Amino acid sequence: MYSRVNKRFEAELEQAHYQDDVNLLAIGTFGFADSGIAKIEEIALVPLNQTWLPFESLGEKELLDTLTMQNRSFIKCLRYNLSPKSPIANVLLTDTNPPTAFYLINDQTEDSYITEAKELIASSEFTSILVNVDRDVVDIPPPENKPLLGYNNHTDTAVNS
């Protein structure tokens, strides 16, 4: 079982091993065999950042970390039962008017995914930003009616900017 878990969750385990600020959350369904012994029916490992927000990629983790350090108001959109091939907004900033949706892609993202994401963006009521995290710096719009907090690395505390 150990080797199957290692093989299936290799990427998640590597992230947690090589990055001190990544946590792993095991989620699953459990049941009992006819013999009465407890068994795992399904299991998943979810990578979480240091504030326990789930992320799908390191680019998304960086965005979540930045938004958290800036004390921004946002919704982390979750995939649940959607296929990884179905585009969703990764994050929705709620402190901008209208809210701002971020769609994160990278150099390995399939063209069909990008096309579907652009279709979602075209029909969205939100301001939407499609960012290739391998090539572009994520341009985060300022919050509306709220001071933007900077981050002081020397004291690990937020400061008004």
N, C-alpha and C positions, 0 to 999 in steps of 0.2 A: 504494500500500500504506500509506503514511504516513497518508493521510486516513481510510482504513478503520480503522486502529488507533486513531487519535484519536477517531473516532466511536464505536467499540465500547467503548473503555475510558475514555470521557470522565470518569466519576466517579472512577476510580482515579487518573487523571493529575491531576485537580484536587486530590485529597487530597494527593498527593505534592508538587504545586507550591506549595500554600498552607500546608502544615504541615511545618516543618523536621524533626519527629521521625517522619515517615512515609517508609518505604522501599518500593520496588516490586521484586518478584521476578518475572521472566519465566519461565514454565514452558511447556513445549510438547513436541510430538513433531515429529521431523525425519526427513526421508527424502531419497532421491535420485530425480530424474527419470530417465527412460530415457536422457536425454542425459548423465547423470552429474553434473548440477548439483545441489548441495544445495538443498533447499527446506523451508520451514516448512509442516507439514501442519496443526497446531493450535497455538494459542498462547493463554495467559492471563496477565494481570498480577495478582499477588496483593499487596494492600497489607499491609505489616508495620509493627509499632510499632518503637520504638527498640531493643527487645531481640529483634527479629526474630521476633515472634509474629504469625501472620496474624490479621486481624480482618475482620469483615463490615460493621461500622458504627462510627461515631465513638463511640457509647455503649458498644459492646463494647471499643473501644480504651481508653477511659477506665477501664473495669473492669479490663482486663488491666494497664494501667499502675499502677493503685492496688494490685492484688494483688502485682505485681512489687516495687513500692516497699516494701510491707509484708513482703516475703520470705515470702509465703504459698505453700503447696504446692497445686498445682492442675493439672488437665488441661484443655487447650484442645481442645474438641470440634471436629472438622473435618467439613465437609459432604461432601467428595469428590464422589461422583456423585449425591448427593441434590439434588432440586429445591429452589430457594430457597423454594418454597411448602410444603416439608415441614419441620415444626418439629423442632429438635434443641436440646439444652441447649448454650448457648454455652460455658459454663465449668462444671467440676465441682471444687469445693473438696474436697481430700482430707485436709485437716488438721482437719476437724470430724467428729464422730461422731453420727449417720451422715454420710457425705459430703453436701455441699450442691450441688445443681444450680441454675444460673441460666439462666432463659429470658428473653431480652431482646426486647421489642417496642417499637414507637413508635406515634405517632398515625396513621400510614399503614398499619399492619399490618391485613391483611384479617381479618374476623371468623372465617372458616373456619380460618385459621392459629391464631388464639387458641383456638378451640374444640378443635382437635387438640392444641395444647400443653397445655390443661387436662386432656384425656384422658390424655396421657402422664404428667402430674404425678400424677393420681389413681391410676395404676397403678404408680408408681415406688416403689422401695425406699429412695430417697434423700429427704432433705429437699429440697424444690424451691421456688424462688422465681420468680414471674413478675413482671417489672418493666417498666413503661412508662417508658423512659428519657427521654421528652419531658415527663413529668409527675412522676415519682417520683425520689427519691434512692435509690440502691442501698444497702440495709442489709446490710452484710457481717457475718456472725456471726464472733465471735472464734475464733481457733484453739484447739484443745484441747491441753493440755500443752505449750504453746509460747508464749514471750513474743511479744507483738505488737510489731512494729517500727513506729515512726513515721517521718516523713521531715522532715529539716531542710532547708528550701529555701535557707538561707544558705550551707551548706557542701556541699550535694548529697550528703549521706551519711545513711545510716539510723541512727536512734538508738532505744534502748529506751524504751518509753513505759510 
